[in-house]
């Protein structure tokens, strides 16, 4: 059993461990350097007013995934950016599917008209995930740091 809840300080260690495992595996995120719980706490504390952070926990309280939305430079004011991370041992088990409806509703509540996902071109799992949620190709970022990216957009 999994549950989705608003992310908070108590989740930061689990979120950092999850993200660091994804970074170490490589190939799916533009992050290349490990993060600490303090890094994530700073990101969360300094996130714009129109942001939302959610986690998926299992029955033992372990973080199995997290997702956040926020305004991002280079996007229109009516569009937020989304980031999704799922534990390596929980991929394909519905974690992302559990997160997205909550995040989608939060984006609507925050007044956004669109959600943009910036995905590495070689991240086939991420591309498939966002496509299956109804995101459509919107832009390309061929000279992005780390790897070229496809930007998909979801109309709220």
N, C-alpha and C positions, 0 to 999 in steps of 0.2 A: 504494500500500500504506500502511496506517495501523497504528499499534500503540498499545495502551493501557499506560500505566505509572503508577506512583505519582508524584504531583506532588512536586517538590522545588524548592529555591532556584534551580536553573538554568532552571527553567521560568517563573519569575515575570515576566520581561520579556515573553515571548510571551503569557502569560496576561493581563497588563495591557493590552497592545496589542489583543488580541482583545476583551476586555471594553470597552475604550474605543471601539472601532469599533461595537460593539453599542449602547452608551450614546448615541453620536453619531447613529446611525440613528434611535433612539427607537422607542417603541411596544411593546417586548417586555420591558423590565426596569424594576424600580422604582428602580434606580440612576439618578441624574440627573447626578451629578458625576463627572468623570474620576477614575480611580484610578492609583496608581503601583505599581511593583514592590514598593516598601517597604510600601505599604498592604496588598497581598496577602500579603507575607511576615509582616506583623504579624498579620493574620487567621489565617494558617496556624499561626503559632507560638503564638497564644493560643487556638486552637480547643480545645474540650473534649476530654478523653481519648477519648471515644467519637465520634471523627470520622475521616473518610477523604477524601483528595483524590486525584483521578486526572486525567490528561491524555491526549489523543490527539495523537500526533505523526505527521507524514508522513515519507516517506523522507529528507527533507532535515533532519529534526529540528524543523520548524516546528510550533508548537502550533496544532492545528485545532479543539480543543474541550477543555473541562474540566468536571468535575462534582465536587461535594463534598456530604457529608452530615455533620450534626452535631446535637447537642441544641439546642433553641431554646426560649426562654421562651414560655410559653403552650401548649406541647405536652405531652402526657403523657410520663412517663419512658420508656415503651416505644416512643416515636415519635421518629424523627429527621426533620429538615428536609433537603430536597435542593435544590440549585441546579445548573443546567445552562446552559452557554454554548457555542455553536458559531460558528466563524468565518463571516463573511458569505459568503465564497466556498466554503464547505464544507457549507452547509445542504442537506439532502436527499441527502447522499452517504454516509450510514451512520455518521457520527461519534457521534451520540446513541445509536444502536443498539449500537455497539461499547462505549460507556461503561457503559450501564445494567446489563448482567449482572455486571460487576466491582463496581459500586457496590452492587447488590442483595446480592451475596455478602458484601461488606464489612459491610453493615448487619446481616446475619444473624450474622456472626462477632462483631460488637460487641454482640450481645444485643438488638437491636431487634425488635419484633413488627410495626411499621408504618413506612412512609416517607411523609411528607407533602410535597406540592408546592404552594407558594403561587404562583399564576399570575395575572397581570393578566387581567381579563375580556376585554380587547381583543387579547390575544396568542393569536390563533387557531392559530398554529403550535405554540406551547407547549402549549396545551390538547390539540391533536391528538396531539402527541408523548407526553404522559403518558397520555392515554386509550389509545393504541396499546400502551403497556407494561402495561396492566391497572389503572391507577389509576382509582378511582371518585370521583365527587363526594362530598365529606364535609361541608364548611362553606362559608359565604360570609363575606367581609370587605368589606362595602359601603362603610365609611368609612375604608378604608386610605389612607395617604398616596400621592400620585401618581395612583393609579387603583384602582377597586374590584377585588377579587380573588376568585378561586375557589380553594378549598383542596381538592385531591384527595388521596386516600390509597390506598396500596398495602399489601396484607396480605402479609407475608413467610411 
